Amino acid sequence: MVLLRVEDDGVGIARENLPHIFERLYKCDKGRSEKGSGLGLSIVSQMVERMGGQVSVESEIGKYTVFTVSLPLI
């Protein structure tokens, strides 16, 4: 298994948004950015799943967000 972990110490993602962030066109904070289309995490999730892996997220408001991608070895 290969693990890729990406983390930051930014604003975090609200707990109520976490179950939805991999949904197509979903945006957590509509007023925060007009540039995004809401497709990025959905595409990542679909690609990882097609490769037999999983992607997960952990976050705490005002502290951190961590994305973890696990992929099987080929």
N, C-alpha and C positions, 0 to 999 in steps of 0.2 A: 504494500500500500504506500502510495506517495501522498504526503500531506503538504498543503500550501496554506499558510496562515497569514492573513493581512489584517493588521490592527492599527487603530489610531487613537488619539486621546482628544477627539473632537467633541461635538455637541451631543452625540449619541442618538439613538432611535428610541422613541417611546414604545413601551411594552405593547400597547394596543396595536401598533403598526407592524411589529415583528412578524406576525403570521401572514401578512399580506405583501411584504416587500419583494417577493419573487413573482408576484402576479403581474401579468402584462399590463402596461399603462398605469400602474399604481405609483402614486407620489405621496410621500409622507407629509410633507409640508408644502402645500400648494403655493404659498407666498414666498418661499425661500429662493426658488430658482425657476426662471422661465425658460432656460436653455434646454433642460432635460426633456426627453420624450417619455420616460418611464419604461423604456425597453431594456436597458442594460442588464439589470439583475435577472430579468426573465430569460434573456438570451443566455446568460451565464449558466443559470440553473438548467435550462434545456440541454445545453451542450455537455455539461458535466454528467447529467443523467444518461445521455446517449452514449457516453464513454464508460458507463457502468459505475459512476461515482456518485458522491453526495456533496451538497454544499449546505452549510449551516451558518447561522449568525447568532451572536450574543451581543448585548448592548446594555449600557446603563446611561441614562440621561446625565449629561454633564461630565461624564468620566471616560467612556471608551465605546468602541464598536470593534468586534472581531468577526471576520469572515473566515471560515475554514472550508477548504476544498479537499476532499479525499478521492483519490483515483486509484484503481487497481493497477498493479504492475502488469505489463503486457509481456 
